[in-house]
Amino acid sequence: MAHTALIDANVLYSAPVRDLLIELAAAKLYRARWSPDIHLEWMKIARENTPTCPPKNGLSWRS
Amino acid sequence: MSSAVMQFAAGIPDPREASLAQASAQALANKLASHPKSIAIRFAEDTREEIELPFAAARLLIDLLNEMAKGNAVSLIPTHAELTTQQAADLINVSRGFLVKLLDRKEIPHRKVGTHRRILFSDLKAYEERTRKARSKALDKLTEESQSLGMYD
């Protein structure tokens, strides 16, 4: 059984790191988990730090 | 896994087995390419006797050897096998609780044996493939958006 890792907002925020970790999880090397709150947090920071980011883009939480 | 799931499991191959698997997979694939109907195998000790394998089985054998060559343990589960909720959860890397939720939301079909739920392996695989496609699509979209927003710079 693969290990489970909680991915925090700062990791999801970094696009290259996030890509790598999600691809590794998709390859079933470990189980990546994050909460709706963590997801909202990284998107909030991304919006604040990216002037060109539309107020509400396609990156929405899917339950 | 319980006896309800017929399972043929080989342990993790050691380096010698892995390199042997790589060589035999390659040889078998070459043979199969030139004799695409069935394949006969002969044992080293007794060259007179041949055993013929169906083409599909030979293909499967190549896949198995390739996995062993990579150092992976392999188990075969027939598509009609019925799994318990715990077995199904383990196979798709989720908790049992989450799997039960998927059954309740009818995202994966199941039947009840008394009070126990049973899931067809083929139904589980179909769900996994569906979510894999959706995930891959979402990740592509995410990468695209991140790129256009300069988040890789």
Backbone of each chain as ProteinMPNN parsed JSONL, in Angstrom:
{"seq_chain_A": "MAHTALIDANVLYSAPVRDLLIELAAAKLYRARWSPDIHLEWMKIARENTPTCPPKNGLSWRS", "coords_chain_A": {"N_chain_A": [[0.852, -1.207, 0.0], [0.564, 2.143, -0.934], [2.147, 5.139, 0.377], [0.473, 7.825, 2.068], [0.242, 11.27, 1.405], [-0.218, 14.514, 2.646], [-0.897, 17.314, 0.818], [0.07, 20.572, 1.043], [-1.023, 24.048, 0.797], [1.065, 25.747, -0.12], [2.622, 24.073, -1.649], [0.923, 23.291, -3.707], [0.656, 25.726, -4.839], [3.02, 26.32, -6.198], [3.603, 25.938, -9.466], [5.398, 24.184, -11.081], [6.324, 22.328, -9.124], [3.937, 21.325, -8.15], [2.894, 20.117, -10.499], [4.752, 18.024, -10.836], [4.439, 16.522, -8.422], [1.735, 15.798, -8.587], [1.678, 14.294, -10.907], [3.279, 12.148, -10.111], [1.63, 11.079, -8.184], [-0.507, 10.373, -9.787], [0.661, 8.326, -11.137], [0.494, 6.446, -9.256], [2.444, 6.251, -7.274], [2.356, 7.284, -4.782], [-0.23, 8.312, -2.431], [-1.849, 11.196, -2.995], [-3.284, 13.762, -1.134], [-5.524, 16.464, -0.437], [-7.315, 19.07, 1.249], [-10.55, 20.68, 0.754], [-10.304, 23.252, 1.825], [-7.522, 23.745, 1.717], [-7.217, 23.75, -1.007], [-8.778, 25.978, -1.753], [-7.253, 27.914, -0.535], [-4.714, 28.0, -1.891], [-5.557, 28.861, -4.362], [-6.63, 31.336, -3.784], [-4.368, 32.807, -2.983], [-2.955, 32.631, -5.357], [-4.545, 34.138, -7.053], [-4.332, 36.648, -5.839], [-1.624, 37.193, -6.177], [-1.237, 37.222, -8.863], [-1.662, 39.471, -11.204], [-2.872, 39.332, -13.681], [-4.657, 37.326, -13.449], [-7.934, 36.2, -13.782], [-10.806, 37.178, -11.785], [-12.493, 35.035, -11.152], [-11.551, 32.033, -12.17], [-11.153, 29.055, -14.22], [-10.236, 27.235, -12.401], [-11.671, 25.633, -10.308], [-13.032, 24.253, -7.271], [-13.858, 20.88, -7.221], [-16.15, 18.785, -5.907]], "CA_chain_A": [[0.0, 0.0, 0.0], [1.361, 3.362, -1.079], [2.037, 6.115, 1.443], [-0.413, 8.957, 1.826], [0.852, 12.547, 1.751], [-1.094, 15.681, 2.582], [-0.236, 18.384, 0.069], [-0.399, 21.853, 1.574], [-1.3, 25.083, -0.204], [2.283, 26.313, -0.716], [3.102, 23.118, -2.65], [0.02, 23.396, -4.859], [0.831, 27.06, -5.421], [4.146, 26.29, -7.126], [3.133, 25.138, -10.606], [6.267, 23.06, -11.46], [6.339, 21.329, -8.049], [2.601, 20.727, -8.15], [2.826, 19.216, -11.653], [5.563, 16.835, -10.565], [3.847, 15.709, -7.361], [0.452, 15.238, -9.026], [1.976, 13.222, -11.869], [3.764, 10.996, -9.342], [0.458, 10.482, -7.548], [-1.294, 9.754, -10.862], [1.359, 7.076, -11.451], [0.237, 5.595, -8.084], [3.626, 6.062, -6.43], [1.862, 7.566, -3.433], [-1.588, 8.86, -2.47], [-1.863, 12.627, -2.711], [-4.569, 14.226, -0.615], [-5.622, 17.801, 0.128], [-8.676, 19.386, 1.653], [-11.139, 21.809, 0.025], [-9.741, 24.493, 2.377], [-6.175, 23.908, 1.16], [-7.396, 24.078, -2.423], [-9.23, 27.369, -1.833], [-6.174, 28.79, -0.083], [-3.693, 28.25, -2.915], [-6.158, 29.629, -5.459], [-6.796, 32.713, -3.307], [-3.043, 33.429, -3.067], [-2.599, 32.732, -6.777], [-5.285, 35.293, -7.597], [-3.785, 37.888, -5.275], [-0.261, 37.433, -6.666], [-1.202, 37.243, -10.317], [-2.536, 40.57, -11.608], [-3.622, 38.987, -14.896], [-5.573, 36.234, -13.146], [-9.319, 36.664, -13.67], [-11.309, 37.006, -10.415], [-12.893, 33.644, -10.965], [-11.175, 31.311, -13.382], [-11.637, 27.678, -14.323], [-9.647, 26.378, -11.356], [-12.622, 25.611, -9.208], [-13.039, 23.021, -6.499], [-14.842, 19.899, -7.627], [-16.312, 17.86, -4.775]], "C_chain_A": [[0.885, 1.253, 0.0], [1.167, 4.289, 0.114], [1.067, 7.226, 1.056], [0.301, 10.234, 2.248], [-0.188, 13.659, 1.633], [-0.327, 16.801, 1.886], [-0.81, 19.719, 0.52], [-0.424, 22.913, 0.467], [-0.031, 25.61, -0.875], [2.865, 25.397, -1.79], [2.237, 23.193, -3.911], [0.229, 24.718, -5.597], [1.955, 27.077, -6.454], [3.831, 25.351, -8.292], [4.069, 23.975, -10.974], [6.276, 21.945, -10.41], [5.009, 20.586, -8.009], [2.471, 19.724, -9.301], [3.533, 17.899, -11.363], [4.868, 15.921, -9.554], [2.53, 15.068, -7.795], [0.681, 14.108, -10.037], [2.469, 11.965, -11.152], [2.598, 10.285, -8.662], [-0.391, 9.764, -8.594], [-0.669, 8.425, -11.286], [1.291, 6.099, -10.272], [1.477, 5.333, -7.229], [3.324, 6.432, -4.983], [0.448, 8.116, -3.578], [-1.535, 10.316, -2.086], [-3.254, 13.025, -2.223], [-4.459, 15.691, -0.214], [-7.087, 18.114, 0.38], [-9.228, 20.515, 0.779], [-10.558, 23.138, 0.515], [-8.35, 24.784, 1.802], [-6.286, 24.355, -0.299], [-7.82, 25.546, -2.592], [-8.102, 28.324, -1.487], [-5.167, 29.071, -1.197], [-4.264, 29.069, -4.069], [-6.321, 31.102, -5.083], [-5.464, 33.461, -3.445], [-2.638, 33.629, -4.533], [-3.282, 33.941, -7.412], [-4.674, 36.613, -7.111], [-2.43, 38.229, -5.894], [-0.169, 37.522, -8.181], [-2.177, 38.292, -10.83], [-3.419, 40.202, -12.801], [-4.658, 37.894, -14.657], [-6.988, 36.76, -13.023], [-9.857, 36.376, -12.267], [-11.822, 35.595, -10.166], [-12.558, 32.91, -12.253], [-11.66, 29.867, -13.318], [-11.143, 26.759, -13.216], [-10.583, 26.323, -10.153], [-12.605, 24.278, -8.501], [-14.174, 22.132, -6.939], [-14.966, 18.894, -6.486], [-16.609, 16.464, -5.26]], "O_chain_A": [[1.805, 1.399, 0.805], [0.137, 4.23, 0.787], [0.871, 7.522, -0.123], [0.9, 10.284, 3.322], [-0.934, 13.734, 0.656], [0.761, 17.183, 2.318], [-2.009, 19.97, 0.401], [0.081, 22.702, -0.635], [-0.043, 25.892, -2.073], [3.517, 25.862, -2.724], [2.747, 23.162, -5.031], [0.012, 24.817, -6.805], [1.857, 27.768, -7.468], [3.797, 24.131, -8.13], [3.581, 22.861, -11.165], [6.241, 20.764, -10.753], [4.972, 19.366, -7.852], [1.992, 18.608, -9.099], [3.0, 16.816, -11.604], [4.72, 14.72, -9.781], [2.237, 13.933, -7.42], [-0.026, 13.1, -10.028], [2.12, 10.849, -11.538], [2.571, 9.058, -8.57], [-0.93, 8.687, -8.335], [-1.366, 7.514, -11.734], [1.944, 5.056, -10.284], [1.555, 4.316, -6.539], [3.977, 5.937, -4.065], [-0.024, 8.358, -4.689], [-1.203, 10.638, -0.945], [-4.266, 12.668, -2.826], [-3.422, 16.119, 0.293], [-7.98, 17.499, -0.203], [-8.46, 21.228, 0.134], [-10.341, 24.05, -0.283], [-8.041, 25.921, 1.447], [-5.543, 25.223, -0.756], [-7.3, 26.26, -3.449], [-7.995, 29.407, -2.063], [-4.8, 30.223, -1.431], [-3.558, 29.87, -4.681], [-6.176, 31.994, -5.919], [-5.419, 34.583, -3.947], [-2.06, 34.652, -4.899], [-2.681, 34.67, -8.202], [-4.523, 37.563, -7.879], [-2.118, 39.4, -6.113], [0.884, 37.868, -8.717], [-3.381, 38.044, -10.889], [-4.547, 40.679, -12.93], [-5.443, 37.57, -15.548], [-7.234, 37.677, -12.239], [-9.411, 35.426, -11.624], [-11.608, 35.03, -9.094], [-13.186, 33.126, -13.29], [-12.473, 29.508, -12.466], [-11.593, 25.618, -13.112], [-10.301, 26.907, -9.107], [-12.2, 23.272, -9.084], [-15.321, 22.571, -7.023], [-13.992, 18.227, -6.138], [-16.777, 15.552, -4.45]]}, "seq_chain_B": "MSSAVMQFAAGIPDPREASLAQASAQALANKLASHPKSIAIRFAEDTREEIELPFAAARLLIDLLNEMAKGNAVSLIPTHAELTTQQAADLINVSRGFLVKLLDRKEIPHRKVGTHRRILFSDLKAYEERTRKARSKALDKLTEESQSLGMYD", "coords_chain_B": {"N_chain_B": [[-5.613, -11.072, -0.161], [-8.899, -12.528, -0.279], [-10.197, -15.899, -0.787], [-12.214, -15.561, -2.553], [-11.412, -14.023, -4.612], [-9.791, -15.112, -7.306], [-6.473, -15.461, -7.509], [-3.311, -15.012, -8.957], [-0.319, -14.723, -7.882], [2.93, -13.431, -8.185], [5.922, -12.979, -6.435], [8.011, -10.091, -5.653], [10.368, -9.739, -8.186], [13.793, -10.886, -8.117], [17.003, -9.345, -8.956], [18.266, -11.078, -10.817], [16.163, -12.602, -11.826], [14.72, -10.545, -12.949], [16.36, -9.636, -15.051], [16.444, -11.911, -16.569], [13.772, -12.081, -17.224], [13.521, -9.848, -18.824], [15.095, -10.513, -21.054], [13.76, -12.85, -21.959], [11.222, -11.859, -22.503], [11.743, -10.162, -24.613], [12.708, -11.99, -26.536], [10.467, -13.595, -26.837], [8.596, -11.769, -27.802], [9.73, -11.165, -30.266], [9.535, -13.663, -31.562], [6.783, -13.952, -31.607], [6.07, -11.923, -33.28], [6.858, -12.883, -35.734], [5.497, -15.253, -35.911], [2.478, -15.033, -35.849], [0.269, -16.521, -34.761], [0.043, -18.838, -32.933], [2.088, -19.999, -30.252], [4.755, -22.209, -29.642], [6.295, -23.716, -26.9], [9.365, -25.032, -25.645], [11.01, -27.197, -23.39], [14.108, -26.832, -21.687], [15.335, -29.195, -20.779], [14.048, -31.224, -22.106], [13.866, -31.484, -25.263], [12.202, -32.587, -27.12], [9.52, -32.462, -26.545], [6.807, -30.295, -27.055], [4.945, -27.479, -26.013], [1.989, -25.918, -26.786], [0.925, -22.566, -26.869], [-1.926, -20.42, -26.663], [-2.313, -17.5, -28.742], [-3.201, -15.128, -27.42], [-2.576, -15.717, -24.789], [0.168, -15.873, -24.943], [0.765, -13.228, -25.508], [-0.045, -12.033, -23.144], [1.763, -13.196, -21.465], [4.11, -11.976, -22.295], [3.603, -9.352, -21.479], [3.558, -9.79, -18.728], [6.195, -10.667, -18.271], [7.548, -8.352, -19.025], [6.764, -6.594, -16.995], [7.924, -7.886, -14.815], [10.564, -7.59, -15.549], [10.91, -4.938, -15.018], [11.055, -5.053, -12.374], [8.712, -5.284, -10.998], [6.138, -6.685, -8.938], [3.668, -9.014, -9.904], [0.189, -9.559, -10.251], [-2.629, -11.442, -11.318], [-5.965, -10.698, -11.957], [-9.054, -12.027, -12.644], [-11.434, -10.566, -14.936], [-14.09, -10.946, -14.226], [-14.048, -11.271, -11.566], [-15.257, -10.923, -8.215], [-15.07, -8.375, -5.887], [-14.371, -7.481, -2.465], [-15.309, -4.568, -0.532], [-13.031, -3.571, 0.698], [-10.912, -4.73, -0.76], [-11.401, -3.618, -3.294], [-11.08, -0.909, -2.699], [-8.358, -0.854, -2.003], [-7.221, -1.511, -4.464], [-7.694, 0.738, -6.072], [-6.465, 2.675, -4.679], [-7.785, 4.173, -2.633], [-9.524, 5.057, 0.432], [-11.502, 2.705, 2.365], [-13.868, 3.791, 3.235], [-14.262, 5.942, 1.471], [-14.638, 4.536, -0.876], [-17.03, 3.19, -0.346], [-18.715, 5.36, -0.289], [-18.662, 6.029, -3.003], [-20.028, 3.837, -4.014], [-22.531, 4.206, -2.846], [-23.27, 6.556, -4.088], [-23.731, 5.569, -6.514], [-21.716, 5.538, -8.416], [-20.06, 3.498, -8.956], [-21.14, 0.326, -9.883], [-22.634, -2.205, -7.788], [-23.291, -5.304, -6.03], [-25.325, -6.878, -3.526], [-24.412, -9.26, -1.12], [-26.035, -10.84, 1.121], [-25.386, -8.874, 3.841], [-23.125, -7.861, 2.846], [-21.213, -5.958, 0.472], [-20.435, -6.407, -2.959], [-18.119, -5.914, -5.582], [-17.694, -5.79, -9.061], [-14.687, -6.54, -10.711], [-14.275, -5.581, -13.297], [-16.095, -3.436, -13.411], [-14.956, -1.758, -11.535], [-12.535, -1.162, -12.749], [-13.479, 0.217, -14.959], [-14.496, 2.517, -13.751], [-12.109, 3.555, -12.725], [-10.71, 4.133, -15.065], [-12.352, 6.072, -16.153], [-12.128, 8.159, -14.255], [-9.415, 8.577, -14.475], [-9.155, 9.654, -17.04], [-10.666, 12.018, -16.756], [-9.135, 13.308, -14.805], [-6.705, 13.636, -16.1], [-7.488, 15.377, -18.121], [-8.273, 17.601, -16.618], [-5.824, 18.258, -15.454], [-4.324, 18.969, -17.687], [-5.688, 21.264, -18.434], [-5.254, 22.845, -16.222], [-2.46, 23.156, -16.31], [-2.229, 24.526, -18.705], [-3.622, 26.925, -18.121], [-2.034, 27.873, -16.015], [0.289, 28.299, -17.363], [-0.408, 30.334, -19.17], [-0.808, 32.302, -17.37], [1.667, 32.835, -16.505], [2.815, 31.336, -14.452], [4.874, 29.571, -14.415], [7.116, 30.953, -14.751]], "CA_chain_B": [[-6.959, -11.164, -0.73], [-9.593, -13.751, 0.118], [-10.271, -16.9, -1.837], [-13.246, -15.154, -3.512], [-10.681, -13.51, -5.76], [-8.779, -16.025, -7.78], [-5.338, -14.587, -7.737], [-2.046, -15.662, -9.23], [0.621, -13.67, -7.551], [4.35, -13.726, -8.114], [6.538, -11.978, -5.568], [8.894, -9.134, -6.318], [11.482, -10.482, -8.785], [15.142, -10.439, -7.771], [17.671, -8.804, -10.154], [18.543, -12.12, -11.794], [14.881, -12.903, -12.463], [14.325, -9.385, -13.735], [17.106, -9.586, -16.311], [15.976, -13.073, -17.326], [12.45, -11.711, -17.733], [13.711, -8.888, -19.908], [15.597, -11.247, -22.212], [12.754, -13.763, -22.487], [10.129, -11.056, -23.063], [12.221, -9.691, -25.916], [12.752, -13.149, -27.439], [9.09, -14.029, -27.069], [7.96, -10.742, -28.632], [10.265, -11.354, -31.609], [8.934, -14.881, -32.102], [5.358, -13.717, -31.809], [5.938, -11.032, -34.431], [7.021, -13.659, -36.966], [4.514, -16.344, -35.91], [1.392, -14.361, -35.113], [-0.931, -17.335, -34.514], [0.22, -19.4, -31.603], [3.513, -20.172, -30.023], [5.063, -23.46, -28.959], [7.496, -23.607, -26.081], [10.065, -26.276, -25.406], [11.782, -27.108, -22.159], [15.531, -27.02, -21.905], [15.754, -30.573, -20.5], [13.389, -32.177, -22.991], [13.638, -30.704, -26.476], [11.249, -33.227, -28.039], [8.146, -32.128, -26.234], [6.44, -28.895, -27.225], [3.643, -27.071, -25.478], [1.519, -24.799, -27.592], [0.165, -21.569, -26.123], [-2.746, -19.535, -27.496], [-1.698, -16.207, -29.019], [-3.552, -14.156, -26.38], [-1.836, -16.074, -23.581], [1.561, -15.508, -25.175], [0.817, -11.761, -25.378], [-0.148, -11.757, -21.72], [3.024, -13.64, -20.886], [5.096, -10.93, -22.594], [3.303, -8.237, -20.564], [3.966, -10.22, -17.392], [7.663, -10.666, -18.233], [7.989, -6.962, -19.065], [6.591, -6.034, -15.649], [8.956, -8.496, -13.969], [11.839, -6.991, -15.945], [10.977, -3.635, -14.345], [11.144, -5.292, -10.939], [7.39, -5.212, -10.385], [5.391, -7.896, -8.617], [2.508, -9.069, -10.789], [-0.887, -10.491, -9.949], [-3.698, -11.426, -12.306], [-7.307, -10.803, -11.408], [-10.006, -12.172, -13.752], [-12.339, -9.405, -14.992], [-15.38, -11.25, -13.608], [-13.872, -11.469, -10.127], [-16.009, -10.029, -7.342], [-14.184, -7.879, -4.834], [-14.954, -6.847, -1.29], [-15.071, -3.124, -0.56], [-11.637, -3.313, 1.08], [-10.056, -5.085, -1.901], [-11.626, -2.622, -4.351], [-10.468, 0.34, -2.243], [-6.901, -1.018, -2.108], [-6.808, -1.537, -5.871], [-7.699, 2.065, -6.689], [-5.742, 3.612, -3.809], [-8.626, 5.056, -1.816], [-9.935, 4.411, 1.683], [-12.729, 1.92, 2.217], [-14.967, 4.727, 3.435], [-14.473, 6.683, 0.229], [-15.181, 3.601, -1.868], [-18.439, 2.962, 0.003], [-19.418, 6.56, -0.748], [-18.81, 5.897, -4.459], [-21.08, 2.844, -4.248], [-23.796, 4.835, -2.453], [-23.622, 7.55, -5.12], [-23.912, 4.757, -7.731], [-20.668, 5.786, -9.41], [-19.602, 2.149, -9.294], [-22.206, -0.63, -9.572], [-22.271, -3.286, -6.864], [-24.44, -6.093, -5.593], [-25.22, -7.233, -2.115], [-24.479, -10.661, -0.723], [-26.419, -10.627, 2.519], [-25.138, -7.475, 4.186], [-21.844, -7.449, 2.258], [-21.245, -5.464, -0.903], [-19.441, -6.983, -3.859], [-17.894, -5.075, -6.753], [-17.035, -6.483, -10.169], [-13.394, -5.959, -11.055], [-14.418, -4.825, -14.559], [-16.761, -2.164, -13.093], [-13.975, -0.936, -10.815], [-11.58, -0.702, -13.759], [-14.166, 1.218, -15.791], [-14.509, 3.75, -12.958], [-10.739, 4.066, -12.642], [-10.366, 4.692, -16.369], [-13.152, 7.296, -16.286], [-11.538, 9.214, -13.433], [-8.085, 8.86, -15.008], [-9.345, 10.554, -18.185], [-11.124, 13.306, -16.244], [-8.016, 13.905, -14.1], [-5.719, 14.043, -17.098], [-8.05, 16.553, -18.79], [-8.215, 18.714, -15.662], [-4.421, 18.641, -15.274], [-3.925, 19.676, -18.907], [-6.31, 22.588, -18.376], [-4.563, 23.564, -15.159], [-1.132, 23.501, -16.821], [-2.446, 25.549, -19.735], [-3.963, 28.188, -17.454], [-0.875, 28.33, -15.252], [1.264, 28.78, -18.334], [-0.843, 31.621, -19.713], [-0.72, 33.289, -16.279], [3.084, 33.024, -16.199], [3.151, 30.743, -13.152], [6.081, 28.753, -14.524], [8.265, 31.847, -14.953]], "C_chain_B": [[-7.594, -12.5, -0.378], [-9.679, -14.706, -1.064], [-11.344, -16.555, -2.868], [-12.594, -14.607, -4.781], [-9.617, -14.533, -6.13], [-7.569, -15.18, -8.123], [-4.078, -15.402, -7.957], [-0.992, -14.617, -8.969], [2.042, -14.203, -7.574], [4.96, -12.63, -7.255], [7.384, -11.005, -6.361], [10.107, -9.873, -6.868], [12.833, -9.966, -8.305], [15.85, -10.001, -9.058], [17.924, -9.852, -11.248], [17.267, -12.462, -12.567], [14.455, -11.768, -13.381], [15.051, -9.349, -15.076], [16.749, -10.768, -17.201], [14.63, -12.751, -17.979], [12.569, -10.765, -18.924], [14.14, -9.595, -21.195], [14.506, -12.13, -22.807], [11.563, -13.009, -23.075], [10.492, -10.594, -24.47], [12.189, -10.823, -26.943], [11.347, -13.588, -27.825], [8.371, -13.056, -27.996], [8.433, -10.884, -30.083], [9.628, -12.553, -32.296], [7.488, -14.633, -32.491], [5.118, -12.825, -33.025], [6.04, -11.812, -35.729], [6.07, -14.851, -37.047], [3.257, -15.871, -35.179], [0.147, -15.211, -34.893], [-0.893, -17.945, -33.128], [1.706, -19.649, -31.45], [3.736, -21.467, -29.25], [6.325, -23.264, -28.136], [8.064, -24.993, -25.793], [10.884, -26.116, -24.124], [13.236, -27.472, -22.405], [15.949, -28.483, -21.741], [15.205, -31.556, -21.533], [12.981, -31.459, -24.276], [12.596, -31.325, -27.396], [9.827, -32.732, -27.799], [7.891, -30.628, -26.365], [5.082, -28.628, -26.584], [3.199, -25.839, -26.25], [0.67, -23.861, -26.732], [-0.709, -20.765, -27.079], [-2.059, -18.173, -27.634], [-1.942, -15.204, -27.875], [-2.764, -14.425, -25.096], [-0.37, -15.687, -23.72], [1.754, -13.991, -25.029], [0.851, -11.371, -23.891], [1.162, -12.103, -21.007], [4.117, -12.592, -21.118], [4.887, -9.734, -21.655], [3.807, -8.547, -19.16], [5.491, -10.158, -17.25], [8.204, -9.239, -18.232], [7.865, -6.297, -17.691], [7.659, -6.581, -14.7], [10.322, -7.887, -14.266], [12.036, -5.642, -15.267], [11.053, -3.794, -12.827], [9.808, -5.227, -10.223], [6.846, -6.594, -10.039], [4.112, -7.862, -9.453], [1.449, -9.979, -10.196], [-1.971, -10.332, -10.986], [-5.027, -11.551, -11.586], [-8.269, -10.937, -12.587], [-11.018, -11.024, -13.74], [-13.673, -9.675, -14.31], [-15.26, -11.444, -12.095], [-14.705, -10.469, -9.335], [-15.135, -9.661, -6.158], [-14.981, -7.405, -3.632], [-14.647, -5.353, -1.375], [-13.615, -2.793, -0.219], [-10.682, -3.618, -0.079], [-10.171, -4.049, -3.006], [-10.945, -1.306, -3.986], [-8.95, 0.282, -2.401], [-6.433, -0.922, -3.562], [-6.794, -0.155, -6.516], [-7.156, 3.129, -5.731], [-6.627, 4.615, -3.085], [-8.979, 4.328, -0.519], [-11.227, 3.635, 1.446], [-13.958, 2.818, 2.339], [-15.31, 5.482, 2.159], [-15.082, 5.786, -0.836], [-16.666, 3.348, -1.626], [-19.285, 4.154, -0.447], [-19.674, 6.502, -2.26], [-19.922, 4.903, -4.809], [-22.448, 3.458, -3.952], [-24.259, 5.856, -3.494], [-23.801, 6.891, -6.487], [-22.884, 5.077, -8.82], [-20.002, 4.484, -9.832], [-20.736, 1.185, -8.933], [-21.717, -1.666, -8.552], [-23.511, -4.136, -6.604], [-24.217, -6.478, -4.142], [-25.325, -8.729, -1.936], [-24.757, -10.634, 0.763], [-26.216, -9.16, 2.843], [-23.853, -6.959, 3.535], [-22.003, -6.974, 0.826], [-20.129, -6.129, -1.695], [-19.36, -6.145, -5.128], [-17.206, -5.905, -7.83], [-15.745, -5.758, -10.511], [-13.508, -5.096, -12.316], [-15.105, -3.48, -14.321], [-15.796, -1.201, -12.398], [-12.981, -0.332, -11.801], [-12.197, 0.39, -14.631], [-14.203, 2.558, -15.063], [-13.123, 4.39, -12.928], [-10.333, 4.749, -13.949], [-11.085, 6.026, -16.591], [-12.499, 8.434, -15.499], [-10.148, 9.58, -13.938], [-8.184, 9.86, -16.158], [-9.728, 11.947, -17.706], [-9.968, 14.047, -15.577], [-6.992, 14.444, -15.097], [-6.174, 15.294, -17.835], [-7.93, 17.783, -17.899], [-6.782, 19.208, -15.489], [-3.909, 19.406, -16.49], [-4.435, 21.113, -18.873], [-5.573, 23.465, -17.359], [-3.191, 24.043, -15.632], [-1.236, 24.642, -17.834], [-2.717, 26.909, -19.102], [-2.773, 28.762, -16.71], [0.164, 28.935, -16.179], [0.878, 30.17, -18.84], [-0.793, 32.71, -18.647], [0.722, 33.5, -15.823], [3.524, 32.397, -14.883], [4.36, 29.814, -13.202], [7.33, 29.629, -14.636], [9.027, 32.087, -13.664]], "O_chain_B": [[-6.891, -13.495, -0.201], [-9.292, -14.374, -2.185], [-11.397, -17.168, -3.934], [-13.147, -14.713, -5.876], [-8.677, -14.785, -5.376], [-7.656, -14.274, -8.952], [-3.81, -16.362, -7.235], [-0.805, -13.71, -9.78], [2.325, -15.282, -7.054], [4.552, -11.472, -7.345], [7.463, -11.084, -7.586], [10.806, -10.558, -6.121], [13.011, -8.764, -8.108], [15.343, -10.262, -10.148], [17.812, -9.562, -12.439], [17.281, -12.594, -13.791], [13.898, -11.998, -14.454], [14.445, -9.069, -16.111], [16.747, -10.656, -18.427], [14.384, -13.103, -19.133], [11.822, -10.867, -19.897], [13.623, -9.317, -22.277], [14.337, -12.162, -24.026], [10.958, -13.471, -24.043], [9.672, -10.629, -25.387], [11.713, -10.65, -28.065], [11.073, -13.908, -28.982], [7.62, -13.475, -28.877], [7.642, -10.742, -31.016], [9.23, -12.478, -33.458], [7.031, -15.047, -33.557], [4.103, -12.949, -33.711], [5.396, -11.462, -36.718], [5.856, -15.4, -38.128], [3.005, -16.259, -34.038], [-0.952, -14.659, -34.842], [-1.699, -17.607, -32.262], [2.477, -19.525, -32.402], [2.996, -21.78, -28.317], [7.311, -22.709, -28.622], [7.336, -25.982, -25.711], [11.384, -25.032, -23.821], [13.543, -28.323, -23.24], [16.815, -28.965, -22.472], [15.815, -32.591, -21.803], [11.889, -30.898, -24.366], [12.147, -30.683, -28.345], [9.035, -32.6, -28.732], [8.652, -29.805, -25.856], [4.188, -29.473, -26.622], [3.927, -24.853, -26.355], [-0.188, -24.304, -25.968], [-0.282, -20.459, -28.192], [-1.315, -17.752, -26.747], [-1.02, -14.524, -27.424], [-2.34, -13.498, -24.407], [0.262, -15.237, -22.764], [2.766, -13.53, -24.5], [1.635, -10.53, -23.452], [1.6, -11.41, -20.089], [4.948, -12.35, -20.242], [5.841, -9.178, -21.111], [4.397, -7.699, -18.491], [6.013, -9.667, -16.249], [9.179, -8.934, -17.545], [8.741, -5.538, -17.275], [8.224, -5.846, -13.89], [11.135, -7.689, -13.363], [13.161, -5.239, -14.974], [11.109, -2.81, -12.088], [9.758, -5.128, -8.997], [7.072, -7.559, -10.77], [3.543, -6.794, -9.678], [1.769, -11.055, -9.691], [-2.214, -9.232, -11.481], [-5.197, -12.402, -10.713], [-8.305, -10.057, -13.448], [-11.418, -10.559, -12.673], [-14.331, -8.738, -13.859], [-16.246, -11.745, -11.422], [-14.844, -9.312, -9.732], [-14.539, -10.523, -5.512], [-16.128, -6.977, -3.764], [-13.828, -4.924, -2.188], [-13.036, -1.858, -0.772], [-9.756, -2.852, -0.344], [-9.167, -3.644, -3.592], [-10.318, -0.664, -4.828], [-8.328, 1.235, -2.869], [-5.392, -0.333, -3.855], [-5.983, 0.107, -7.403], [-7.358, 4.326, -5.939], [-6.257, 5.78, -2.94], [-8.757, 3.123, -0.395], [-11.946, 3.867, 0.473], [-14.954, 2.63, 1.641], [-16.478, 5.644, 1.808], [-15.939, 6.218, -1.606], [-17.46, 3.297, -2.565], [-20.411, 3.992, -0.919], [-20.748, 6.871, -2.736], [-20.663, 5.099, -5.773], [-23.403, 3.26, -4.703], [-25.453, 6.008, -3.754], [-23.999, 7.574, -7.492], [-23.158, 4.904, -10.007], [-19.45, 4.381, -10.927], [-21.241, 1.216, -7.811], [-20.523, -1.958, -8.476], [-24.632, -3.736, -6.917], [-23.108, -6.417, -3.61], [-26.194, -9.386, -2.51], [-23.852, -10.435, 1.574], [-26.805, -8.293, 2.198], [-23.523, -5.778, 3.649], [-22.811, -7.504, 0.063], [-19.038, -6.38, -1.184], [-20.376, -5.721, -5.679], [-16.254, -6.634, -7.551], [-15.707, -4.53, -10.591], [-12.916, -4.02, -12.396], [-14.747, -2.486, -14.953], [-15.817, 0.005, -12.641], [-12.628, 0.844, -11.71], [-11.532, 1.359, -14.996], [-13.972, 3.606, -15.666], [-12.98, 5.603, -13.083], [-9.697, 5.803, -13.942], [-10.52, 6.974, -17.137], [-12.338, 9.54, -16.016], [-9.734, 10.736, -13.849], [-7.392, 10.799, -16.241], [-9.185, 12.943, -18.185], [-9.822, 15.258, -15.747], [-6.484, 15.556, -14.953], [-5.365, 16.17, -18.142], [-7.541, 18.861, -18.35], [-6.539, 20.411, -15.39], [-3.155, 20.37, -16.353], [-3.722, 22.051, -19.231], [-5.308, 24.644, -17.594], [-2.805, 25.186, -15.389], [-0.446, 25.586, -17.821], [-2.125, 27.916, -19.489], [-2.519, 29.965, -16.752], [0.824, 29.922, -15.855], [1.717, 31.066, -18.93], [-0.743, 33.898, -18.968], [0.979, 34.245, -14.877], [4.483, 32.856, -14.263], [4.819, 29.326, -12.17], [8.455, 29.129, -14.619], [10.02, 32.815, -13.659]]}, "name": "protein", "num_of_chains": 2, "seq": "MAHTALIDANVLYSAPVRDLLIELAAAKLYRARWSPDIHLEWMKIARENTPTCPPKNGLSWRSMSSAVMQFAAGIPDPREASLAQASAQALANKLASHPKSIAIRFAEDTREEIELPFAAARLLIDLLNEMAKGNAVSLIPTHAELTTQQAADLINVSRGFLVKLLDRKEIPHRKVGTHRRILFSDLKAYEERTRKARSKALDKLTEESQSLGMYD"}
